[in-house]
Amino acid sequence: MIVFLDFEASSLGKRGFPIEVGWVAEDGSGEGHLIRPAPEWEEWDEAAERIHGLSRDRLEREGEPHEAVARRMVEVLAGHDLYASAPSWDGQWLSRLLRAAGLPRHALRLGDTEDVQRIAALEELERLGVPVEARTGLAGQVLEAARRAEEGAGPPAHRALDDARREWRIWQEVRRRAADAARTA
């Protein structure tokens, strides 16, 4: 199953850490978790806090223990195809969370959301009989149109579940637009 995942972080610095994770599966189901920082996680950026709106104090009060969040992720997400819009950053937060919980840092791996969107467009075009030579160009048009449509809905929320749901919506829109394009090609 395809799953879209997003993290929010304490900072973009070298010692920043994950503070929230959210994911949405291809069927639209999802989860979001505030993460109580591990004791050794200290780097905090006030500018990042202004973007995501989550204070360290709130994470201490309302966040789930980082080990519990990591275990839940492995339990629910292992064996699925995980995608993030910023896989290098989100992969860093994922790795830091898994390592802090004593889990293998490669227990879960992330791909790039753009890749799965392109695959969805190409597969839909192929399924509906669009000739091979026309698929790549048409897929590019479909991807651009789907992304523009979502951008028109406003900027990312910078909350993990909302941003994962945004990526899921774009993927759904890509599939819908590819089907429409195939019918008119």
C-alpha positions in Angstrom: 0.0 0.0 0.0 1.1 3.5 -0.7 1.5 5.8 2.3 2.3 9.6 2.3 4.3 10.7 5.4 5.4 14.0 6.7 7.3 15.2 9.8 7.6 18.6 11.5 10.9 19.3 13.3 12.4 21.4 16.0 14.8 23.0 13.6 16.5 22.4 10.3 19.9 22.4 12.1 22.2 19.5 12.3 20.8 18.4 15.7 17.2 19.2 15.0 14.7 16.5 15.8 11.2 15.3 14.9 8.3 16.7 16.9 5.3 15.5 14.9 4.6 12.8 12.3 1.6 12.2 10.2 0.7 9.7 7.5 -2.1 9.0 5.1 -2.6 5.7 3.3 -3.8 5.4 -0.3 -7.3 4.5 1.1 -7.4 7.9 2.9 -6.9 6.6 6.4 -4.3 8.4 8.5 -2.7 9.1 11.8 -0.9 12.0 13.4 1.3 12.0 16.5 2.9 14.7 18.5 6.3 13.4 19.7 7.6 14.1 23.2 11.3 14.8 22.7 13.9 12.3 23.8 16.1 13.6 26.7 19.1 14.1 24.5 17.1 16.1 21.9 17.9 19.8 22.7 18.2 21.9 19.5 15.2 24.2 19.2 14.6 27.0 16.7 12.1 29.7 17.5 11.7 30.5 13.8 10.7 26.8 13.2 8.2 27.1 16.1 6.6 30.1 14.5 6.1 28.1 11.3 4.5 24.9 12.8 3.1 26.5 15.9 4.1 23.7 18.3 6.0 24.7 21.5 8.4 22.5 23.2 6.3 22.9 26.4 3.2 21.5 24.5 5.3 18.6 23.2 6.3 17.8 26.8 2.7 17.9 28.0 0.8 16.4 25.1 3.4 14.5 23.0 3.6 10.7 23.0 6.9 9.2 24.1 9.2 9.0 21.1 9.7 5.3 21.6 5.9 4.7 21.4 5.6 6.7 18.2 8.5 4.9 16.6 7.1 1.5 17.5 3.7 2.5 16.2 5.2 3.6 12.9 7.1 0.3 12.4 4.0 -1.7 13.4 1.7 0.1 11.0 4.0 1.1 8.2 6.5 -1.7 7.7 6.1 -3.4 4.4 4.3 -0.5 2.8 5.6 2.0 0.2 6.3 5.2 2.1 6.6 8.6 0.3 7.5 12.1 1.5 7.6 15.4 -0.4 11.1 16.1 1.1 12.5 12.6 1.6 16.0 13.8 2.6 14.6 15.9 5.4 11.9 13.5 6.4 14.3 10.6 6.2 16.6 12.4 8.6 13.8 12.8 11.1 12.6 9.3 10.6 16.1 7.9 11.1 16.7 10.1 14.3 13.3 8.9 15.7 14.0 5.2 15.0 17.6 5.3 16.4 16.5 7.1 19.6 13.9 4.3 20.1 16.6 1.6 19.6 15.1 0.5 16.3 17.1 -0.1 13.1 17.2 3.2 11.2 16.3 1.5 8.0 13.3 -0.3 9.4 11.3 2.1 7.3 12.4 3.8 4.0 11.1 6.8 2.2 10.7 7.5 -1.5 9.9 10.8 -3.2 6.3 11.7 -3.6 7.0 13.1 -7.0 8.1 9.7 -8.1 4.9 8.0 -7.0 2.8 10.7 -8.6 4.6 10.3 -11.9 4.1 6.5 -11.7 0.4 7.0 -11.0 0.0 9.2 -14.0 1.9 6.8 -16.3 0.1 3.7 -15.1 -3.3 5.3 -15.5 -2.4 6.5 -19.0 -1.2 3.0 -19.9 -4.3 1.4 -18.4 -6.5 3.5 -20.6 -4.6 2.8 -23.8 -2.6 6.0 -24.4 0.2 5.2 -26.8 3.7 4.8 -25.3 5.1 7.7 -27.2 2.4 10.1 -25.8 2.5 9.0 -22.2 5.6 10.9 -20.9 4.5 14.3 -22.2 0.9 13.8 -21.1 2.0 12.6 -17.7 4.1 15.8 -17.2 1.1 18.0 -18.1 -1.1 16.0 -15.7 1.4 16.4 -12.9 1.8 20.1 -13.4 -1.9 20.7 -13.5 -2.6 18.6 -10.3 0.1 20.5 -8.4 -1.1 23.9 -9.6 -4.7 22.9 -8.5 -3.5 22.0 -5.0 -1.3 25.2 -4.7 -4.5 27.1 -5.4 -5.9 25.6 -2.2 -3.3 27.5 -0.2 0.1 27.0 1.3 1.1 23.8 3.2 -0.2 23.9 6.8 3.1 22.9 8.3 1.4 20.3 10.4 2.3 16.7 9.7 -1.0 15.0 9.1 -2.4 18.0 7.1 0.7 18.1 4.9 0.6 14.3 4.4 -3.1 14.6 3.5 -2.2 17.3 1.0 0.3 15.0 -0.8 -2.4 12.3 -0.8 -4.8 14.7 -2.4 -2.3 15.6 -5.1 -1.8 11.9 -5.8 -5.6 11.4 -6.1 -5.8 14.5 -8.4 -3.0 13.1 -10.6 -4.9 9.8 -11.0 -8.1 11.6 -11.8 -6.5 14.0 -14.3 -4.6 11.2 -16.0 -7.9 9.3 -16.5 -9.5 12.5 -17.9 -6.5 13.2 -20.2 -6.5 9.6 -21.5 -10.1 9.8 -22.4 -9.6 13.0 -24.5 -6.2 12.0 -26.0 
